């Protein structure tokens, strides 16, 4: 799971910095995916170096993934119709919100699967 957290953190950081550059470095809110990505990345990285607290760090990463899912999809999905119709006020922002929500959702699903697998492994020992 730490490796997945690092990879998803890098993906979210790339999305955030890419959106920031695409807006001409005018909109700090374009970096929001990078904020989420940085926390997830650091949780993954720290859990590699401090295995004793891996479980807690991965739960924090999953919580950040949940918040990213709710925030991204909660803000982006209501704008999906206007985005598809081509009438969105800020199409890049709407698209990035949805993309961040989807990436965080995939990460969250993988976290939950990992937590279930870990619990089953502990019970079988």
C-alpha positions as CSV (number, residue, x, y, z in Angstrom):
1,X,0.0,0.0,0.0
2,X,2.8,2.5,0.6
3,X,3.9,2.2,-3.0
4,X,0.4,2.9,-4.2
5,X,0.2,5.9,-2.0
6,X,3.4,7.2,-3.4
7,X,2.3,6.6,-7.0
8,X,-1.1,8.2,-6.5
9,X,0.5,11.1,-4.7
10,X,2.8,11.7,-7.6
11,X,-0.2,11.5,-10.0
12,X,-2.2,14.1,-8.0
13,X,0.9,16.4,-7.8
14,X,1.4,16.1,-11.5
15,X,-2.3,17.0,-12.1
16,X,-2.1,20.0,-9.8
17,X,1.1,21.4,-11.2
18,X,-0.1,20.7,-14.7
19,X,-3.3,22.6,-14.1
20,X,-1.4,25.4,-12.5
21,X,0.8,25.8,-15.6
22,X,-2.2,25.4,-17.9
23,X,-3.8,28.4,-16.2
24,X,-0.8,30.5,-16.8
25,X,0.2,30.3,-13.1
26,X,-2.7,32.6,-12.2
27,X,-4.9,30.3,-10.2
28,X,-3.6,28.9,-6.9
29,X,-6.7,26.8,-6.7
30,X,-5.4,24.8,-9.6
31,X,-2.9,23.3,-7.1
32,X,-5.6,21.7,-5.0
33,X,-4.9,18.2,-6.4
34,X,-1.2,18.8,-5.5
35,X,-2.1,19.5,-1.9
36,X,-4.0,16.2,-1.6
37,X,-1.3,14.5,-3.5
38,X,1.5,15.8,-1.3
39,X,-0.3,14.5,1.9
40,X,-0.9,11.1,0.3
41,X,2.7,10.9,-1.0
42,X,4.2,11.8,2.4
43,X,2.0,9.2,4.1
44,X,3.3,6.6,1.7
45,X,6.9,7.7,2.0
46,X,6.8,7.9,5.8
47,X,5.2,4.5,6.1
48,X,8.2,3.0,4.2
49,X,10.7,4.6,6.6
50,X,8.6,4.1,9.8
51,X,6.9,0.8,9.5
52,X,5.6,0.8,13.1
53,X,3.1,3.5,12.2
54,X,2.3,2.3,8.6
55,X,-1.3,1.4,9.5
56,X,-2.0,4.8,10.9
57,X,-0.4,6.6,8.0
58,X,-2.3,4.5,5.4
59,X,-5.5,5.4,7.3
60,X,-4.7,9.0,7.0
61,X,-3.9,8.6,3.3
62,X,-7.3,6.9,2.9
63,X,-9.0,9.7,4.7
64,X,-7.4,12.2,2.4
65,X,-8.5,10.1,-0.5
66,X,-12.0,10.1,0.8
67,X,-12.0,13.9,1.2
68,X,-10.5,14.3,-2.3
69,X,-13.2,12.1,-3.7
70,X,-16.0,14.0,-2.0
71,X,-14.5,17.4,-2.9
72,X,-13.6,16.6,-6.4
73,X,-16.7,14.8,-7.5
74,X,-19.0,16.9,-5.2
75,X,-17.7,20.1,-7.0
76,X,-17.2,18.6,-10.5
77,X,-20.2,16.4,-11.2
78,X,-22.8,19.2,-11.0
79,X,-20.8,20.9,-13.7
80,X,-20.5,17.8,-15.9
81,X,-23.5,18.7,-18.1
82,X,-22.2,22.2,-18.9
83,X,-18.7,20.7,-19.4
84,X,-20.1,18.2,-22.0
85,X,-22.2,20.9,-23.6
86,X,-19.2,23.2,-23.9
87,X,-20.8,25.9,-21.9
88,X,-18.8,25.5,-18.7
89,X,-17.5,28.8,-17.2
90,X,-14.1,27.3,-16.4
91,X,-13.8,24.0,-18.3
92,X,-10.3,23.2,-17.0
93,X,-11.3,23.7,-13.4
94,X,-14.4,21.5,-13.8
95,X,-12.4,18.8,-15.6
96,X,-9.7,18.8,-13.0
97,X,-12.2,18.5,-10.2
98,X,-13.8,15.5,-11.8
99,X,-10.4,14.0,-12.6
100,X,-9.1,14.5,-9.0
101,X,-12.3,12.9,-7.7
102,X,-11.9,9.9,-9.9
103,X,-8.2,9.4,-9.1
104,X,-8.9,9.8,-5.4
105,X,-11.8,7.3,-5.7
106,X,-9.6,4.7,-7.3
107,X,-7.0,5.2,-4.6
108,X,-9.7,5.0,-1.9
109,X,-11.1,1.7,-3.4
110,X,-7.6,0.2,-3.4
111,X,-7.1,1.3,0.2
112,X,-10.3,-0.3,1.4
113,X,-9.3,-3.5,-0.5
114,X,-5.9,-3.5,1.1
115,X,-7.4,-2.9,4.6
116,X,-9.8,-5.9,4.1
117,X,-7.0,-8.1,2.8
118,X,-4.8,-7.1,5.8
119,X,-7.5,-7.9,8.3
120,X,-8.2,-11.3,6.7
121,X,-4.5,-12.0,6.8
122,X,-4.3,-11.2,10.5
123,X,-7.3,-13.4,11.3
124,X,-5.8,-16.3,9.4
125,X,-2.5,-16.1,11.4
